[in-house]
Amino acid sequence: MAWVPWGCCPLFVLLSVCAWGHAKPVDLRRENVRNCSTIPHYLPVTVINTTVQLKALRQQMHTWNLSAYIIPNTDGHMSEYIGEHDKRLAWITGFTGSSGTAVVTMGKAGLWTDSRYWIQAEQEMDCNWELHKEVGTASIVNWLLTEIPTRGHVGFDPLLFSIGTWKNYDMALQGSQRELVPITTNLVDQVWGSERPPVPSQPIYALQEAFTGSTWQEKVSSIRSQMQKHHKAPTAVFLSMLDETAWLFNLRSSDIPYNPFFYSYTLLTDSSIRLFVNRSRFNSETLQYLNSSCTGAMCVQLEDYNQVYESVQAYTSGAVRVWIGTSNTMYAFYNVIPKDKMVEETYSPVMVTKAVKNSKEQAMLRASHVRDAVPVIRYLVWLEKNVPKGTVNEFSGATLLDKFRGEEEFSSGPSFKTISASGRNAALAHYSPTKELHRKLSSDEMYLVDSGGQYWDGTTDITRTVHWGTPSAFQKEAYTRVLIGNMELSRLIFPAATSGPMLEAFARKALWEVGLNYGHGTGHGIGNFLCVHEWPVGFHSSGLTMGKGMFTSIEPGYYQDEEFGIRLEDVALVVEAKTKYPGTYLTFEVVSLVPYDRNLIDVSLLSPEQLQYLNRYYQTIREKVGPELRRRQLLEEFEWLQQHTEPLSARAPCTAFLSSLLAASTLAILGWSV
């Protein structure tokens, strides 16, 4: 899945906006978007009337003496996807996009979101709201300075602001005679009241030992060992990201869409383990698994989720030092822990430890990708047969692929909403079809499908782009150059501890050479039945340097605005490289196992080394996925796999061209039409 830095990658909810193509202005003459310039206003049926909730929110603001109130689209854990219980932005604005910030003053209300969501915002918001198209803190603060009086108070929920977000707003407002004020009572929640969806109550369960890399006791001991070795001698580690707690205790649930997490915090000290969660969600077996009936150093004490703020505050009143990861901790906790008792690192020790998979975790992720290749291949075979009939659209295709994945062993649903995009829709950033809005698949257009699954032993993410007809020369060149970028990075040998940005250029080089590029990140980490975007692994500047045992996606692309999009994404494991001379060097082992579209590859652009690498990859696919298809009696899919992994030859395009030319010439001589 094309990467932009948010969610389980939690440095900022929106650090930068990466658009696939040039943003087009919204055409207000369209019937499906609002028009606030007419009297009366034109509002499509998809718009939500927000007059009542805005009036109630402003009453709350008046009570708290606020001139403005900021509403980010996140939860108290910086989750990439948020549960219904936390969709405050959608409830107050009507806008349901995944990225945005709302600001309400006593007289106006504004939404800031990036170009991916401009049309959607115009379709869903009423005329109480202004749409602002410049994203980032600076744009919001500039607007506030013109809309609220001096000595005005700007309120926010400190549980919904990361440390970095708070620092950005605080710095921008300094000297403006406006004050940023944390309000621990969320004002939207106060207004939402009984209509707010309840907190999830599904059971929290322990993973079977077969699907864990280490026991929770081993993980706790490892983190405590790191505490003891730290030069600042922290007495505790505080964890606020949901995947941190899920990983530490080998626990899972379903509170968050596409992620097997549950609402929780953890305070791991040198002598106790405190898990803040709804205790009623555990059965007796899981309570016993956690040793929750005792109070020793290896007993998990369950405390009320809503008491975490007070508990952390009480703990820090003693002679303690708390280790936090500043990139993934909310301001509420940063504010309550005295600075002289805080040990600040960019990432918590759990985030760093989780990023490196042990041998068992590596084996599980490999196995999940072998199984995951089966539904993707089944889908591609089905498309080849049905797209020419004109009966497949983007939504029905995505639904079928999700169904195929759900039939796999150990499946626990998709790892994100499937991106199923045909023709010009594939040039849109993170486009996903709906039952109402979709495009029909055609043999005359390119089709991009980016999808993934959650399995008990691993999380997957893979993108393939195909064309069933006759692609243009430019489409083939662009596709092949994207493929070259994928291969060049995948087969690269590099020194250990090399930073991501130094490696990423290899994925772009073939595109740069002809003046092409793409506007998204080249890769992200991936978990073992955890986040599909697992921070802090990847090729971004704020991530960890590459190390043995890390998994990352490799996903270059190219997007021709209003015409087509290309992305080729694989997941790869960082492994030791064999070099002629001694040294610590690394390379990648690709674990995604689905062939690329031969119809789009211009073999004449490939070097002998690239061609050799591609054919070796195809042989690996045959060896690992072929037996799985035969075991399941998927003989049609097996034959398809054999055909699509035939070794490619540098002379193949020329031979095919000459054969076609000869056939056409013969028909012309005979007077037959072609």
NORMO-V258851 format. One record per helix or strand of 3 or more residues. SS is the DSSP state (2 for helix, 1 for strand). FROM is the first residue (numbers start at 1). TO is the last residue. Records with the same first field share a line. If there is no record, write none. Layout:
# NORMO-V258851
SS: FROM-TO  FROM-TO
This chain:
# NORMO-V258851
2: 51-63  84-86  88-93  115-124  137-147  163-173  187-195  209-211  216-229  242-249  279-281  284-289  305-315  326-328  331-336  339-341  349-355  359-389  394-406  423-427  473-490  500-512  598-600  603-605  608-631  635-644  652-669
1: 68-72  101-105  109-112  130-132  153-156  179-182  236-239  265-269  273-276  300-303  322-325  342-345  411-414  419-422  446-451  453-455  462-467  534-538  551-554  557-560  564-567  569-576  585-590
